[in-house]
Amino acid sequence: MPSFLIRSEMHVVVSAGALLTAALALGLIAPPLFGIGLIATVAAGTGFLALRFPTGFSVAWLWTAGMTLEMTFHDLAGPDTFQPVIAVIKGTQIGLAGLCMIRFGPKADPLNPAWAFPVMLVTGLAHGLYPHLSAADSMRSMIGSVAPFAFCFCRIPARWAEAMIQATKWVPTIAVLACLPLAAADIRPLFVDSGGARLAGLGHPAFLAGVCLPAIYACLIQLFRQGRGGDLGLLVVNFLILTLTGARAPFVFAVAVTGLSLVSIRSVIFPARQRLLLVLTALGLLPVLLLLAGGFDELRLFNVFLHETGNLSGRDLLWPSFQDAAARSPWFGWGTGAGNAVVSPQGRVAQTLHTWAAHNEYLRIQVEGGAFGEALLIALSAGWPIVHTRGLPPAEQRIMRLALLALGLHAITDNVLISTPACVFFAFAAAVFARGDRLTAFE
């Protein structure tokens, strides 16, 4: 272990001991201050453990983020808890990334899409922020927009990367299993009714679908890398969970990426005959599912297929407000955070749809960064995967490029850059990129 790291850990231990002593002293001298000292001691101890075991803490954070607990607290404790829980999840990610930088070293990532958000903050401040949007709100939104990419700026070791990829495969399953005790106790339902029954887990069906995508891609990458039956079985489980969420766009993109990967990517580890058998099996099940669809029309995806293929998400009510705001500042937008201020949370549309987000990242970026900010974000998002996948094996290179292309298309209809599922996706991407990174750290 490097000497500077040993010194850092010693400093943390000494600091924690000093804080504990101070907390005990405060308890004797000024009892009301004992709680503050104790919290500081616990924080220092937790920081020491996270610095010593960053991989385990990162995996625990990934699974927690994948549960989308902000929706759980929103439903059980009220809407006032929604943003604070998101702030804790993203703040923890930034904190863990900072500890990884201390432990393994920082890394420049000049093409990272995250760089577009500070630029949009600056242009928004120079141009003038959206009405009723404060500079502090814009700054908070910028930090929240950058947070999902935090691990991309760390020199992470192979052990961390492998653990995070393996953990990503299990995120949807853990999110569903964690809800079972609550469902059994009748505290929170496992399924919700939204145009048909939809699997929600601890969060929301759309959020659960959002974490299914990186889980499916992780299973694909491991299949082409190792060819293990367990990865194939988990791939099927993740597809089943995704189907039960009833989320149409994620399902379409998952099928497209998986199908294209199976039929077009060569692999000695995962031979063509096995992939062909898998594709033919899926194609053979398709007409059976179509025939049985009438018996499953209580499930949202089948209900949509049979009875309603139009707009079920109310985007026709949301988008006009964003289009109008973008038209009033077409070149440089209104600054980061403006996308959250266009539709009032107390307004009729938000109360009807239970959301005030754009459900279109390109439209949101037009509001926040204008044509300049959107062009910058698109350019970075196009160059980023090309550069970072060059050192990967051919199969993993193509899967990741397909996955990020699908993410770009998915952004037309959903929020895929700043939600907690985005934190899971980009942490997974950082782990895969580390496999081909010449600057990968060594523990």
N, C-alpha and C positions, 0 to 999 in steps of 0.2 A: 504494500500500500504506500502511495507517495507520502513523503514526510509532511507536506503541507496539509494533506488530508488528516493525518494523525494529529497534527497540531490543532486542526479545526475541530476534530472530535473531542480532543482534550478540553478545548475551550468550551465546547457545549456542555460537557460533563461538569466542569468547574462552575459554569454559569448556572446550570440546573441546581447544583448543590447550594450555590450562593442564594438563588431564588427561594429554594425550599427553606433555608435557614432564615431568610428575610421574612418569608410567609409565617413561619412559626413565631418569629420575634414580633411581627405585626399583630399576630393573634393575641399575644400577651400584652403588648403596649396599646394597640388600637384595634380592637376586635373587628370593627366594621371593614377594615382594610385587609383582613385575613383572606377573604374570598378573592380579591384582586391578585394577591401574591400567589395563592394556590393555583389560580387559572394560568398565571404566567409560568409557574413551575411545570404544570401539565403541558403547556404549549412547548416549552423548551425540551421537555422529555420526549414529546411526540416528534419534534423536529430532529432530535438526535437519532431516534429510532428510524425515522424516514431517511435520514442521511446515511445511516448504516445499512438499511435494507430497502433501497429505492425500488427494487423490482417488485417485492411483495406489496409495498404500499401502492405502487402504480397499478398493479393488477386489481387490488381491492378498490381503488378509485374507479377503474374502468368498469367493473361490475356495478358499482354504485351509480355511476353516471348512466349506465345502460338501463337501470331500473326506472329512469325518469321520475324520480321521487317528487319533483315539483308538482306533478299532476296528482300524486297521492295526497300531498299536504294541501293542495288546492281544494280537493274534494272533501277531505276529512276535517281540515282546520280552517278553511276559508281562503278566498282569493288573495288576501294580504300576505300569505306565505309563499306565493308563487315565485315572485322575483327574488326574494331573499334566498330561497333554496337554490335557484339557478346560480345566484352570486356565490354561494358556498361551493357548489360543484366546480364552477369555473375558477374561483379563487384557489381552491385546492389544487386544481390542475396547474395553475401558474406557479403555486408554491412548490409542487413536486418537480416541475420543470426547472425551477431555480435551484433546488437541491441537486438535481441531476447535473446541472451546469457546474455546481461546486464540486460534485463528486467526479464527474467525467470530463468536464470542460464544455465551454460554449461552442457553437458552430454558426458561421454565417450562412444564411440561406437567401441570397439576393433575389431569387425568383419566387419566393414564397408569396402566395396571394395575400397573406396578412399585411404586407407592406402597403396595400392599397388603402387600408382603413385609416392609418395615420394621415395619409395624404388627403383623404376626404375630410378628415377632421380639420386640417389646416385650411383647405380651400373653403370649407363651410364657414369657419370663423372669419376668414378674409372676406367672403362674399356676404355673410349674414346668415344666421341660423334660422331654421323654420320658426314661425311664430309660436311663442310660449315654450320653445325648447331652449333650456339654459346651457351655458358652456359646460357646467358640471355634468348635466345629463348627457351631452354629446361626448364628453370624455369617458364617462362610464360605458356608454354604448360602444365606443371604440375599443376599450379594454375587453369588453365582452365579445366583440367580434374577432379580436386577435387571439383570445384564449384558446379556442380549439386547435390552433396551430402551435401551441407553446412547445411541445416536445420536439418539433422540427428544428428548433434552434439549440438542441443539445447534441453533444457527441455521445450517443448512447451505445452501450456494448451489445454484443451479439446475444448475451444471456437475457438482457432486458427485452430485446426485440423478439426473441423466440417466445418468451413468456407472454408478452402482450399479444402476439399473433394467436397463440394457443388459447389465451383467455377470451379473445374476441369471438372465437367460434361458439363459446358457451353463453354469451351475453343474453340472447333471447330466451334460452331455456331457463337461465337463472331468474330472469325477470318474471317469467310465468310461474315457476316453482315458488318464488318468494310470495306470490299473491295467494297461493293455495290456502295457507292458514287463515288469511283474512277473509277469503271467500267462504271457508268452512265455518268461520265464526260470524258470518253474515255482516262483516264490517265493510267489505268492499267487494263488488262483484268481479268475477273473472271475465265475463262478457258484458258488453253494453249494447244497447239497441240504438243503432244509427243507420237507418236504411236497411236494417237487418242485423242479426247478431254479429258482433265483432269482438274478437279476442283483444283485451286491453292489458292484461297483466297488471302490474302496479301503476302503470302510467296511462297513456292514451293509445288507441289502436294505431294512429298514424306514427306516433313516436316509437312504438314497438316495431312497426314495419321499418322505421328508419334504422334501427339497430340490427334488424335482420339482414340488411344489405351488406354491411361489412362482415357480418358473421358468415354469410354465404360466400363472399369473396375469399375470406380466410380459409374456409373449407376447400374451395377450389384450388387455391394456391398450394395448400398442403397436399391435396390429392395429386397434383402434378409434380410435387416435390418428393413425396414419399409413397404415394399409392396405397395408403392404408385403408382398410375397410371401415374403421371407426370414423374417419373423416367423411367417407361417403354416407354412412348412416346419419352423421350429424348434419350433413348437407340436406338430406331428406327431411330431417326433423325441423331444420330452420325454414325450409320451404313450406312445410305444413303449418308452422306458426305464422309465416307471412301470409299464406292463403287465408287463414282464419282471421287475420286482422281486417281483411276486406279492403286493404289499400290497393287501389288499382295501379297507379303509376309505379310504385316500388315493385309490385309483382311483375309488371311488364318488363321493367329494366333488369330485374334479377333473372328472369327467363332469358332475355336477350343476351346478357353477358355470359350466363352459364351455357346457353345453347351455342353461341359463337365460339366459346372457349373449347367446348367438347368436340366440335366438328372441324375446327381450323387450326388448333395448336397441337403440334407434334410432341410426343413424350414417350421415352423408353420406359419410364417408371410407371406411367399410366397409359398402357398401350391402346392402340386404336380399336382393337376388337372389344375391349371393355367399355370404352367410351361409346362406340357404336351401339352396343347392347343397351347401354343406359339411355341413349337417345331414342332408340326404337321402343324401349319399354315405356318411356314417357309419351311418345306418339301413340302407342297402342292404348294407353290409358285415357288419352284425350277423348275419343269417341264414347268410351264408357262413362266418363264423367259428364259428357254432354247429355247422354241418355238419362243419367241419374240426377241431373241438375234440378229437375222439378221436385225431387224429394228432399233437396237441400236448400230450397229457396228461402228458408229462414236465415241462412247464412248470407252475409252481406254481399260477398263476391258473386255468388250464384244468383242472388236476388237482382243485382245490378245487371248481370248478363241476361236474365230472363225478362225483366220488366222495365229497367231504366238504365239507359246508357248516357244520359245527358249529364248536366252539371249538378252534382250533389253537394258541392262544397261551398256554394254561394260566392264563387269568385266573380260572377257577374255583378254582384253588389259591392264587392271590395275594390276591384280594379279601377273603376272610374275615378274614385277619389285620388288614388295614387297617380293615375295618368294626368289628372288635372294639376296635382302638385308638381309633378315632373315638368309639365309644360310651362309652368311659371318660373322655372329656373333650369333651362335645358342644358346648359354647358357645365356648370360646376355644382349643381344640386344645392341642398340645404344643410349638409353636414351629417356626420354619423349620428344615428339616433332619430333622424327625421322620419324614418319609416315607422317608428313607434308612435309618432305624434299625428300622423295624417288622419287616422280614424280614432275618434274618441272612444275610450273603453266604456263610457257611460251612454254612448249614442245608440240609436235604434239598430244600426247594422251590427255593431259589436254585441249587443244584447241578444240579437236574433241568432247570430252565427257563433257566439261564444268565442270570438277571436277578432283581433284588429290587425293581424299581420297580413302582409300582402299576398302570401302564398304564390309568390313569383319573385325570385331573387333578383332577376334582371330589372324588374319594375321597381323593387325596393332600392336597388343601387342607383337607378336613374334618379330617384328622389333624393338620395343621400349624396351622390357624387356626380350626378349629371352625366353627360356624354364622356367627359374626360375621365371621371372616376370609373365608369363602367368599362371604357376601353382599356384602362390600366388593369383592372381586375381580370378582364377576359384574357389580356395578353399574358399576364403572370400565370393565370390558371392553365393556359395552353403550354407555356414553356416549362413550368414546374415539373409535371410528370415526365416530360421528354428527357430532361436533364437527370432527374433522380432515378429513372428506371434503366438508364444505359448500362449500369454495372450489374443488373440483375440477370439471372438465367432467362433465356428467351421466353419460356412459358410464363414465368412470373411477370416479366416485362409486359407481355401482351395483356395478361389479365388485369394488371393494374391500370394500363392505359385504357382498356375497355371500361373498367370500373369508373375511372375519373371522367371519361367521356359520357358515360351514362349519368354520372352525377351532374354534369353540366346540362344535360338535357332534362334531367329531373328537376333542376332548378327553375324551369319554366312554370311548374305547377305547385311547387312546395318550398318550404323554408329549409334549406339544406346546408346553410353555412354557419348559422349562429345558434342553432338549437343544441340541446344536450346530446342528441344522436350525432350531431356534427362533431362534438368532442370525441365521441367513440370512433367515428370514421377516420378523422385526421390523426388520432393517436395510433390507430391501426396502420394508416398510410406511413407515418413516421417510422414505425417498426419495420415495415416491409422495405422502405427505402434504405434503412440502416444495413440491410443484408448486402446491398451493392455499393455501400458508401466506403470509399477508401479512408475516410476519417473516422470510421467506427472505432469506438474506444475499447480498451481492454481493461478488464477488472483485475 
